[in-house]
Amino acid sequence: MLTIGEKYETKNGQYFEYTEDRTQFDPGWPFFGEVFNQDGSFDRIAYYRPSGRYTDSRLGSGYDLITSR
């Protein structure tokens, strides 16, 4: 389970900052926040599945989460 306010590393070396629990709106994609590049610049807003996956693709994504930061 993710913690609001924490940062989580992605497979591609960026990090996701979890800012809002959206479970009441969409339990399939409850984790909302922003993805930042290694230099701290903004990349995108993002929703994550409870598994830490960024996409439903079987192949996964570089944006999938791997660790807390």
N, C-alpha and C positions, 0 to 999 in steps of 0.2 A: 504494500500500500504506500502511496506517495503522501508526503507531508507538504501542506501549503507553505510557501515561502522558501522551500528547499530547491536546490539546483541539482539536476540529474544529467549525467553525461550521455551523449548519443554515440552510436557506433561510428559516426563520421567525425568525431572529435569536437563537435559543438556542444552546447549545453542548453537544457530546457529548464526554465524557471516556472515552477508550478504556482499559479496565482489564484485559481478559482475552481472549486468543486462544482461541477455541472451535473451531478448525478440525478437531481430532480428533473432536469430537462432531457437528458439522454444518458441512461445508465450504461449504454454500450460504449460511450466515449466520454467518461466523466472528468477526465483531467484536462484542464485548459490552462494555457500559459503562452509564453513566448520562447522562441529559440534564438540563441545568440551565437555568433561566431566566436572563435577563440580570442580574437582581439576585443571582444565586448560589443561589437556592432550588432545591431538588430538584423535577424534573418527573416523570421516569419512568425505569425501566430500559429498555434498548433493545438490539436485535441489528441489525446492518447487513450488507448483502450486500457482496461484494468491490467492487462498483461505487459504493458509498457510498449506495445506496438503502435507505430505511427500509421500503418496501413493494414488493410486486410489481405494484401498480397501474400501468397505462400512464400515468395522469395524474400519478404521483409523489405526493410528500407534502411538506409544509412541514418535516418532520423530515429530509429528504434532506440529505446533507452537501454543503457548497460549498467550504470552505477550512479550512486548519489555523489555529489561533489561537495 
